[in-house]
């Protein structure tokens, strides 16, 4: 019987790992659809960012209560994986509590610590469900979250509650079976949490307890395998991608936006014509200004989209959103990810991308949203994992203005003044110092 269980476990493990690896490869392919961008400077600062932001969750603590609850779930997820390692090896080798004899008195201490984390995770997830579905916090119930995104969050939280419940139930019954000297159940000292609840199962028969314990064990590990394969389809992929995204995050001052060399040169030649290259008959090759679709964005922009936690902190601090405008930086990231997934499916079907008549600009993100942005950088500052919605917004807006000549009348007046007068104001350069003469007179 043990051999059959081992073979079944190995089969389930292999299937779970295969499909997870397949989806990860697709996501990597989608991210690489973006333009190349060299982000290898200052590695020491980048490692520091990753440790503080992704591991230490530095920005989360601007909201201490939510930060503590999130830290409990995060720490539980990371640390309890050590317990999952034991379950995984037990399943492959046909053992039970493989590490118990090796670790001696340290083993019940570790399991007890894991149980405390499990209770914290369970409690935090219940509170998060209440915040989302009963208290209905504004940033967790905005229009862009209607439908699947809201269901996704609830599914993940409910799954974590079930997994922690199975873990605690399994440990409690295990202790009862140990006390009865049942073969295969390794003797350990009592555990910190579940050791106090063995009385709940003391009246059940040994056969019944073994059946419940084994059922919990299998449901727990199969739940982990399902969670592993659900993760790449969920916003909770940020559990993994937060680390590289924080490492490759923006190091330049927050107010600095990357200029376009071609446009800088045009302005330079207008101001100093003698520096312009000699005219030739050959027309320079035209390349797209700004971005219209995901292929025009950089791979870091696309990594940002997959790393988005949909927490809404960016939208909560966006002044445009606060004043009722349609712009939501969170939606910008969600739309970019949705478009990537659509392009990826197109490639899966056709082997290479076939024009589907759609683009990120207009079909997913509207002109109205882009024009509402004040480029204040509040969304960039608020993001816990160094996502930069503003970079995508400015590139799409550049395409609107420079490729489609689509700008409000007020902007066009300013552009005309800059072109003719080399300043945003409607004054000739020769008249610019007249106000000084008036003061002197």
C-alpha positions in Angstrom: 0.0 0.0 0.0 2.8 2.4 0.8 4.4 1.7 -2.6 1.2 2.7 -4.3 0.9 5.9 -2.3 4.6 6.7 -3.1 4.0 6.2 -6.8 0.8 8.3 -6.7 2.6 11.0 -4.9 5.5 11.1 -7.3 3.1 11.2 -10.2 1.2 14.1 -8.7 4.5 15.9 -8.0 5.7 15.4 -11.5 2.5 16.7 -13.1 2.4 19.8 -10.8 6.0 20.7 -11.5 5.6 20.2 -15.2 2.6 22.5 -15.6 4.1 25.1 -13.3 7.4 25.1 -15.3 5.4 25.4 -18.6 3.5 28.4 -17.4 6.6 30.1 -16.0 8.3 29.6 -19.4 5.3 31.3 -21.1 5.5 34.3 -18.7 9.2 34.6 -19.3 8.5 34.6 -23.0 5.9 37.3 -22.7 8.2 39.5 -20.6 10.9 39.1 -23.2 8.5 40.5 -25.9 9.5 43.9 -24.5 12.4 46.0 -25.8 15.8 45.4 -24.3 16.9 47.7 -21.5 20.2 47.6 -19.6 19.5 47.7 -15.9 22.8 46.4 -14.5 24.2 49.5 -12.9 25.0 49.9 -9.2 24.4 46.2 -8.0 25.1 47.0 -4.4 22.2 49.5 -4.3 20.0 47.1 -6.1 20.7 44.2 -3.6 19.9 46.7 -0.8 16.6 47.6 -2.5 15.7 43.9 -2.9 16.4 43.1 0.8 14.6 46.2 2.1 11.6 46.2 -0.2 10.9 42.6 -1.2 12.3 40.8 1.8 11.8 43.4 4.5 8.7 45.0 3.0 9.9 48.4 4.0 7.2 50.4 2.2 4.4 48.3 3.6 4.9 49.7 7.1 3.6 53.1 6.1 0.3 51.4 7.1 1.4 49.4 10.2 -1.7 47.3 10.8 -2.0 46.1 7.3 1.8 45.6 7.2 1.8 43.4 10.2 -1.0 41.2 8.9 0.7 41.0 5.5 4.0 40.2 7.1 2.4 37.3 9.0 1.0 35.8 5.8 4.3 36.4 4.0 6.5 34.9 6.7 4.1 32.0 7.1 4.3 31.3 3.4 8.1 31.5 3.2 8.9 29.7 6.5 6.2 27.0 6.5 7.7 25.9 3.1 10.3 24.1 5.3 7.5 21.9 6.7 6.3 21.4 3.1 9.8 20.1 2.3 9.4 17.4 4.9 6.0 16.4 3.6 7.4 16.3 0.1 10.3 14.0 1.1 7.9 11.9 3.2 5.7 11.4 0.2 8.6 10.4 -2.1 10.4 8.1 0.4 7.3 6.7 2.1 8.3 8.0 5.5 6.5 10.0 8.2 8.1 13.0 9.9 11.4 12.2 8.3 13.3 15.1 10.1 12.0 14.2 13.6 14.8 11.6 14.5 17.5 13.9 12.9 16.5 17.0 14.8 15.6 15.5 18.2 14.3 18.1 20.6 14.6 20.9 18.0 11.9 19.2 15.9 8.8 20.0 18.2 10.2 23.5 18.7 10.2 24.1 14.9 6.8 22.5 14.4 5.4 24.6 17.2 6.9 27.7 15.6 5.3 26.7 12.3 1.9 26.3 14.1 2.1 29.8 15.5 2.8 31.1 12.0 -0.1 29.0 10.7 -2.5 30.6 13.3 -1.2 34.1 12.4 -1.7 33.3 8.6 -5.2 32.0 9.3 -6.2 35.0 11.4 -4.7 37.5 8.9 -6.5 35.9 6.0 -9.9 36.0 7.8 -9.3 39.8 8.6 -8.3 40.4 4.9 -11.6 38.7 3.8 -13.5 40.9 6.2 -11.8 44.0 5.0 -12.5 43.1 1.3 -16.1 41.8 1.6 -17.7 43.3 4.7 -15.9 46.5 5.5 -15.4 47.0 1.7 -12.3 49.3 1.8 -12.4 51.6 -1.2 -9.1 50.7 -2.7 -10.1 47.0 -2.6 -13.5 47.5 -4.2 -12.8 49.8 -7.1 -14.3 49.2 -10.6 -11.1 47.6 -12.1 -11.4 44.8 -9.5 -14.9 43.8 -10.5 -15.2 40.2 -11.7 -12.1 37.9 -11.8 -9.6 40.1 -9.8 -12.0 40.2 -6.8 -12.7 36.5 -7.0 -8.9 35.8 -7.4 -8.1 37.6 -4.1 -11.0 35.7 -2.3 -9.9 32.3 -3.7 -6.3 32.8 -2.5 -7.3 33.9 1.0 -9.8 31.1 1.3 -7.3 28.5 0.1 -4.7 29.7 2.6 -7.2 29.4 5.4 -8.1 25.8 4.3 -4.4 24.8 4.0 -3.5 26.2 7.5 -6.6 24.4 8.9 -5.6 21.1 7.4 -2.0 21.5 8.7 -3.2 22.2 12.3 -5.8 19.3 12.1 -3.2 16.9 10.8 -0.8 17.8 13.6 -3.4 17.5 16.3 -4.5 14.0 15.2 -0.9 13.0 14.8 -0.2 13.7 18.5 -3.2 11.6 19.5 -1.9 8.7 17.4 1.5 9.1 18.8 0.1 8.9 22.4 -1.6 5.5 21.4 1.7 4.2 20.1 0.4 3.6 16.6 3.1 2.2 14.2 4.5 4.7 11.6 3.7 7.8 13.8 7.1 8.9 15.1 7.1 9.9 18.7 7.8 13.6 19.4 7.2 16.0 22.2 3.9 17.9 22.2 3.5 20.9 19.8 2.8 24.4 21.0 -0.7 25.0 19.5 -2.2 21.6 18.6 -0.9 19.9 21.8 -3.7 21.8 23.6 -6.5 20.4 21.4 -5.9 16.6 21.3 -8.9 16.1 23.6 -11.2 17.0 20.6 -10.3 13.7 19.0 -9.7 11.4 22.0 -13.0 9.6 21.7 -12.5 8.6 18.0 -11.2 5.1 17.0 -7.6 4.7 15.9 -8.8 3.6 12.4 -10.9 6.8 12.1 -8.1 9.0 13.2 -5.6 7.5 10.8 -8.2 8.0 8.0 -8.7 11.7 8.9 -5.0 12.3 9.4 -4.1 10.8 6.0 -6.9 12.7 4.3 -5.7 15.9 5.8 -2.1 15.1 4.7 -3.1 14.4 1.1 -5.5 17.3 0.9 -2.7 19.6 2.3 0.0 18.6 -0.2 -2.4 18.4 -3.2 -3.6 21.9 -2.2 0.0 23.1 -2.2 0.4 21.6 -5.7 -2.8 23.3 -6.9 -1.7 26.5 -5.3 1.7 26.2 -7.1 -0.1 26.0 -10.5 -2.7 28.6 -9.7 0.0 31.1 -8.7 1.1 32.1 -12.3 -2.5 32.9 -13.3 -3.0 35.0 -10.2 -1.9 38.4 -8.9 -0.1 36.4 -6.2 2.7 35.8 -8.6 4.2 38.8 -6.9 5.3 36.4 -4.1 8.0 35.4 -6.5 8.4 38.3 -8.9 8.7 41.0 -6.1 12.3 40.0 -5.7 13.6 40.6 -9.2 11.3 43.6 -9.6 12.7 45.3 -6.5 16.2 44.5 -7.7 15.7 46.1 -11.1 13.7 49.0 -9.7 14.3 52.6 -10.5 17.4 54.2 -8.8 17.3 57.6 -10.4 15.6 60.5 -8.5 11.9 60.1 -8.5 11.2 63.3 -10.4 13.5 62.3 -13.3 11.8 61.0 -16.5 13.9 59.5 -19.3 14.2 61.7 -22.3 14.2 60.6 -25.9 17.6 61.3 -27.5 16.1 61.9 -31.0 13.8 64.6 -29.6 16.6 66.1 -27.5 18.7 66.4 -30.6 15.9 68.1 -32.5 15.6 70.7 -29.8 19.4 71.1 -29.7 19.6 71.7 -33.5 16.7 74.2 -33.2 18.6 76.1 -30.5 22.0 75.7 -32.1 21.6 75.1 -35.8 25.4 74.9 -36.4 25.5 71.6 -34.5 22.9 69.9 -36.9 24.4 67.2 -39.2 24.5 68.1 -42.9 21.4 67.3 -44.8 21.4 64.2 -47.0 19.0 62.9 -49.6 18.6 59.6 -47.7 15.7 59.7 -45.3 16.5 58.4 -41.8 14.7 55.2 -40.9 11.6 56.0 -38.8 11.0 54.2 -35.5 8.0 54.6 -33.3 8.0 57.4 -30.8 6.7 56.3 -27.4 4.8 53.0 -27.1 1.5 51.8 -28.7 1.6 48.1 -27.8 3.5 45.9 -25.4 6.3 45.2 -27.8 7.2 48.9 -27.7 7.6 48.9 -23.9 10.7 47.6 -22.2 11.0 44.2 -20.5 11.1 45.9 -17.2 7.7 47.6 -17.9 6.3 44.1 -18.6 7.9 42.6 -15.5 6.3 45.4 -13.6 2.9 44.3 -14.9 3.3 40.7 -13.9 4.7 41.8 -10.5 1.6 44.0 -9.7 0.0 43.0 -6.4 -3.2 44.8 -7.2 -3.1 46.3 -3.7 -4.3 49.7 -5.0 -1.8 51.8 -3.0 -0.8 53.6 -6.2 -4.4 54.4 -7.1 -5.2 55.4 -3.5 -2.6 58.2 -3.6 -3.2 59.3 -7.3 -4.5 62.9 -7.3 -6.2 62.4 -10.6 -8.1 59.4 -9.3 -9.0 61.3 -6.0 -10.7 64.0 -8.1 -12.9 61.5 -9.9 -10.9 61.1 -13.1 -10.8 57.7 -14.8 -7.0 57.2 -14.3 -6.1 54.3 -12.0 -2.4 53.4 -12.0 -3.4 49.9 -10.8 -5.6 49.5 -13.9 -2.7 50.6 -16.2 -0.7 47.6 -14.8 -3.6 45.2 -15.0 -4.4 46.2 -18.6 -0.7 45.8 -19.6 -0.7 42.3 -18.1 -4.0 41.4 -19.8 -2.6 42.5 -23.2 0.5 40.5 -22.6 -1.5 37.4 -21.9 -3.6 38.0 -25.1 -0.5 38.4 -27.2 1.0 35.3 -25.6 -2.0 33.2 -26.5 -1.8 34.6 -30.1 1.8 33.4 -30.3 0.8 30.0 -28.8 -1.7 29.5 -31.6 0.2 31.0 -34.5 3.8 30.3 -33.4 4.6 34.0 -34.1 2.5 37.0 -33.3 -0.2 37.7 -36.0 -1.6 41.2 -36.0 -5.0 41.0 -34.3 -6.0 44.6 -34.9 -5.6 45.6 -31.3 -3.1 47.5 -29.2 -2.5 48.4 -25.6 -3.2 52.0 -26.4 -6.9 52.7 -27.2 -8.1 49.1 -26.9 -7.1 48.7 -23.3 -5.9 52.1 -22.0 -7.8 55.1 -23.2 -6.7 58.6 -24.1 -8.8 60.0 -21.3 -6.9 58.0 -18.7 -3.5 59.0 -20.1 -4.3 62.7 -20.2 -5.4 62.7 -16.6 -1.9 61.9 -15.3 -0.1 64.8 -13.7 3.3 62.8 -13.7 3.5 63.6 -9.9 5.3 60.2 -9.2 2.9 59.5 -6.3 2.1 56.0 -7.7 5.8 55.1 -8.1 6.6 56.2 -4.5 3.6 54.3 -3.1 4.3 50.9 -4.7 5.7 48.3 -2.2 7.7 46.4 -4.9 9.1 49.2 -7.1 6.6 49.1 -9.9 6.6 52.2 -12.2 3.1 52.8 -13.8 4.3 56.3 -14.8 6.8 54.9 -17.2 4.1 53.1 -19.2 1.8 56.2 -19.0 4.4 58.6 -20.4 5.4 56.2 -23.2 1.8 55.7 -24.3 1.2 59.5 -24.1 4.3 60.2 -26.2 2.9 57.9 -28.9 -0.4 59.7 -28.8 1.2 63.1 -29.2 4.1 62.3 -31.6 2.6 59.6 -33.7 -1.1 60.4 -33.8 -0.9 64.1 -33.2 -3.5 63.6 -30.6 -3.2 66.3 -27.9 -5.6 68.8 -26.3 -5.8 72.2 -27.9 -4.0 73.7 -24.9 -1.0 71.4 -25.4 -0.9 72.1 -29.1 -0.7 75.9 -28.4 2.2 75.2 -26.0 4.0 73.0 -28.6 3.6 75.6 -31.3 5.1 78.3 -29.0 8.0 76.0 -28.2 8.6 75.4 -31.9 8.3 79.0 -32.9 9.5 80.9 -29.8 11.6 78.3 -28.1 9.5 78.7 -24.9 6.0 77.7 -23.8 4.8 81.3 -23.9 3.6 83.3 -26.9 6.5 85.9 -26.8 9.2 86.4 -29.4 12.7 85.6 -28.0 13.6 89.2 -28.8 10.9 90.5 -26.5 11.7 88.3 -23.5 13.7 90.8 -21.6 11.3 93.8 -22.1 9.9 93.4 -18.6 13.4 94.3 -17.3 13.4 97.5 -19.4 10.0 98.4 -18.0 11.2 97.9 -14.5 14.3 100.0 -15.2 12.2 102.8 -16.7 
